[in-house]
Amino acid sequence: MDEQPGSGARRIRPPEWWRRGPQAAWRYGPRGRDDLAAQPGADGRARLPWITTVLITAFVMAGSTFAAHAQEGERVALDPFARLLLFAAGAVLLLRHRRPVPVLFGTVAVVLLYLGAGYPYGPVFLTVAVACFTAIVAGHRRAAWAAMGTLWAGHLLLSHVLYRWLPPAADSAASWNQEIVIATWVVALVAVSELARTRREQWARERAERAQAARRRADEERLRIARELHDVLAHSISVINVQAGVGLALLDSDLEQARTALSTIKDKSKEALGEVRQVLDTLRAPGAAPRAPAPGLDRLPELVEQAAAAGLTVTVEGEPPELPPGADLAAFRIVQEALTNVVRHSRSRHARVHLEEREGRLRLCIDDDGPASGADAGGSGNGLAGMRERAAALDGTIEAGPRPDGGFRVLAVLPLTSQEDR
């Protein structure tokens, strides 16, 4: 972890695949567990794969000893120079994650020198296989193909042209069956490496898509919470503002009415605090069940009473139908926001709420007679946008605008069934 200067807080260093971008994520292991050999060190570079390199080098040297016994009399016996070449072919793999292309060509050169000196065939080819696999997975495909082609062409040259002048003495040309086996081995190695590269690229794309989907869900959740807080606070603060004005105006002339206004302010502020606390509790404990059920059209009489306390008479026409929870909450918030806008932006003291079920959808119409007050009522101006977002999330629509005969109309059309049921 890195220290953040001047703050005393500790922040987690992001993994290598994140700092390099999603395109480089496939260079590391699946599910966020980086390959031990490729984990970044303190300098941000891949750590040296000591353990795997030591194991490969030991296997190559020990296996070559057994291969030398099996090919005794056919190939040159292992000597200190041969063991030095075997050690070099294995040791250079220590840098395979940092310099995959030079390491690959280096192992090919060492193996060709080893074979040209007449030493036994054996596990020395494993070093080329590991280097080729690493280079292809790291994205250096053409370099890997060129190196493997160089290895095969070099072996052809050694075993069919230069064998007359190279040890062991009186050696004969290699059979073409052997060359076919080597070519098949090279093709299989490249194919397996390409398959691993393709799989890791696919994993990286899937991981990037999951991260993008998670960010999108987080953005949608933030938008939902912001919309919910806006609807709660805008309505409550509007009622409180109107009642505070009434209380101030009647404080000296009508104490009883002023006391009623203050009581309304107290009740409304308490209700608003409860709803805000419910939203914040959801943030603190994601997935936890809310303490109170979400409001719906069954609380429409409460909106009428609150609007009446703010000096707005509301007439409700029609009966609320059965709605799924999401649509019920959206309908309640749309009516709440529409009545809040009447209180804040219109001189009309009368509004109508009309509910009608038609063709499997709820038509929710909120009208006022206007005209607009023309005064700056404050607020963020996100009320209509929030209503449209709520309706669109349920495959519904919102139309809002001035009426031809004056006043303002909000018309919402919401489905009576949830999207899962359709």
C-alpha positions, 0 to 999 in steps of 0.5 A: 500500500502507498502512503498519501502524503500529508493526509496520514491515510493509506490507500491501496495501490491499484493492481497492474492491470487497472493502471495499464488499462483493460487491454493489458488485463489479460497479462495477469491471472484470472479473477484478479489474482496476478500470476506470481511471476508477473506481480508488480514490484515496488517499481511497478515492473513485473517481479522476477519469477525466481521459483519457476525459473529455478525449477525449470533450470533444474529440470532441464539440467537433470533431464539432459543428464538422463538424455545423455545416457540414453543417447550415449554413442550417438551424440556428444557427451555433456561437458562443462560447456554443455552444462553452461549452455543448459544453465544459460537457457534456463536462467535467461527465463528469469527476465521473460516477463520483462523482456519476452522477445529478447528472452525468446530469441536468446533461448532459441540461439542458445538451443541452436548452439547447443544442438550445433555442438552435437549435444544430446536432444532433450528437455532443453527445448522446454526453455524455448516452449516457456519463452514462446508461450510467455511472448505470445500471451504478452502479445508479441505474436509475430516475434514468437512466430519468427523465433519459432521459424528460426528455430526450425530453419536452424535445425534444418540447416544443422541436421541436413547441411552443416552436419558434415562439419559439426560434431559428432564425427561421422554423423548422418543427416536427420530423417525427415520424419524427425523434422516433421515431428519437430514442425508438429511440436512447434505448431502445437506449441504456438497453437496452445499459446494462441489459445491461452492468449485468446482466452485471457483477452476474452477474460479481460473483455468480460472483466471490463464489461463487468466493471462497466456494468457495475459502474453503470449500476452504481450510477443508476443507484446514485441517480435514484437516490438523488431523485428520491432525496430531491422529491422528498426535500423539494415537497417538504421544504416547499410546504415548510416555506409556505407555512413559515410565511403564513406563521410570520404574517399571522404571528402578531394578528392571529396566534392560533393560526400561527401556532397551526402553521408552526405545528405543520412545519414541525410535522412536515420536517419530522416526516421529511427527516424520517424519509431522508433517514430511510434513504441514508440507511439504505446507503449505509447498509446496501441490500437491507430492508427499509424500515418503512414501506415505500410510499404509494398512491394509497398515501394520496390523501396525505398529499392532499392534506399537505397541499391544503396546509400550503394553501392549495386545494386539490381535487382527486378524480378516480380511484388508484388501481393496483400497481407494482411497487416500483410504479406505485412509488413513481406515481406517488412521487410524480403527483408529489412533485407536480403539486410541489411545483404548483405551490412553488411556481403557480398563482393557482390555489386549486389543482386536480389529480385525475387517475384513469386506467386505460389499455393496461396503463395508468393515466395520471393527469395533474392540472392547475389553472395558473398563471405562473407566479413569475417569482424565483422559487429556488430549487435545482430545476430537476423536478421535471427531469426526475419525473421523466426518469422515473417514468422512463425507468418503468417504460412509461412516459411523461408530458408536461407543459402549458395548457391551451386554456391557461395553467399547466398540465403534467400527464404521466402514463405508467404500466399497470404490470411490472417489466418482469411480468410482461 
